[in-house]
Amino acid sequence: MTEDNKDLELGDIITLDDENGEPLGDFEVIAMFDLNGKEYIALTEAIEDEEAEEDLDEEVDIFVFQVDGGEMVPLEEDEEGVVYAKLNEVLEGIELIDKGE
């Protein structure tokens, strides 16, 4: 999976492709953080509209990738636990904002 992320910011919507170049879908950047000298980016499936957002279950899938040379690469199995623990710390500090306010 690759996506050029040099200028990505929180809230950006990106399209990811699989290893065959087939689109996997649109994903929203929900967190970017450093850990042990490496950069990571967390994504979740992008919500198309407000009605879909209201119907969304409370549980969402979050995908984390290491950023290496401008490319997003999957996590190694041995680093998943530490990276997701750091992501939980990062997300705990985020205040959710209702766009209607």
C-alpha positions as CSV (number, residue, x, y, z in Angstrom):
1,M,0.0,0.0,0.0
2,T,1.4,3.3,-1.0
3,E,0.4,6.9,-0.8
4,D,2.6,10.0,-1.0
5,N,2.1,11.7,2.4
6,K,4.7,14.5,2.4
7,D,2.1,17.2,3.0
8,L,-0.6,15.3,4.8
9,E,-2.4,16.9,7.7
10,L,-5.1,15.8,10.2
11,G,-8.4,15.5,8.5
12,D,-7.1,15.0,5.0
13,I,-8.8,12.4,2.8
14,I,-6.5,10.1,0.8
15,T,-7.1,7.1,-1.5
16,L,-5.1,4.0,-0.8
17,D,-4.1,1.4,-3.4
18,D,-3.3,-2.2,-2.8
19,E,0.0,-3.8,-4.0
20,N,-1.7,-4.3,-7.5
21,G,-2.6,-0.6,-7.8
22,E,-6.3,-1.3,-7.2
23,P,-8.0,1.4,-5.1
24,L,-8.9,0.2,-1.6
25,G,-11.0,3.3,-0.8
26,D,-10.9,6.7,0.8
27,F,-9.4,7.1,4.3
28,E,-9.2,10.1,6.7
29,V,-6.0,11.0,8.5
30,I,-6.9,10.9,12.2
31,A,-3.4,11.0,13.9
32,M,0.2,11.5,13.0
33,F,2.9,10.8,15.6
34,D,6.5,9.9,16.2
35,L,7.7,6.9,18.2
36,N,11.3,5.7,18.7
37,G,12.5,7.9,15.9
38,K,10.0,6.7,13.4
39,E,6.9,8.4,12.0
40,Y,3.5,6.9,12.0
41,I,0.1,7.8,10.5
42,A,-3.3,6.5,11.6
43,L,-6.2,6.3,9.2
44,T,-9.9,5.4,9.3
45,E,-12.4,4.9,6.5
46,A,-13.6,8.3,5.3
47,I,-17.3,9.1,6.0
48,E,-19.0,10.3,2.9
49,D,-21.7,12.5,4.4
50,E,-23.4,13.5,7.6
51,E,-26.2,11.0,7.3
52,A,-23.7,8.1,7.1
53,E,-21.9,9.6,10.1
54,E,-25.1,9.5,12.2
55,D,-25.6,5.8,11.2
56,L,-22.0,4.9,12.1
57,D,-21.5,2.3,14.8
58,E,-19.5,3.5,17.8
59,E,-16.6,1.2,16.8
60,V,-14.5,2.1,13.8
61,D,-11.4,0.4,12.3
62,I,-8.2,2.3,12.6
63,F,-5.2,1.5,10.4
64,V,-1.7,2.5,11.3
65,F,1.2,2.7,9.0
66,Q,4.9,3.6,9.4
67,V,6.0,6.5,7.2
68,D,9.3,5.5,5.6
69,G,10.8,7.8,2.9
70,G,7.4,9.4,2.1
71,E,5.8,5.9,1.7
72,M,3.3,4.3,4.1
73,V,4.4,0.8,4.9
74,P,2.5,-1.8,7.1
75,L,3.6,-2.3,10.7
76,E,5.8,-5.2,11.6
77,E,4.1,-7.7,13.9
78,D,6.5,-7.1,16.7
79,E,5.9,-3.3,16.8
80,E,2.0,-3.4,16.6
81,G,1.4,-3.5,20.4
82,V,3.7,-0.5,21.2
83,V,2.5,1.5,18.2
84,Y,-1.2,1.0,19.1
85,A,-0.5,1.9,22.7
86,K,1.1,5.2,21.6
87,L,-1.9,5.8,19.3
88,N,-4.3,5.4,22.2
89,E,-2.3,8.0,24.2
90,V,-2.4,10.4,21.2
91,L,-6.2,9.9,20.7
92,E,-6.9,10.4,24.4
93,G,-5.6,13.9,24.1
94,I,-7.9,14.8,21.1
95,E,-11.1,16.7,21.9
96,L,-13.9,15.7,19.5
97,I,-15.5,18.7,17.9
98,D,-19.0,18.7,16.5
99,K,-18.9,20.4,13.1
100,G,-22.4,21.9,13.7
101,E,-21.1,24.0,16.7
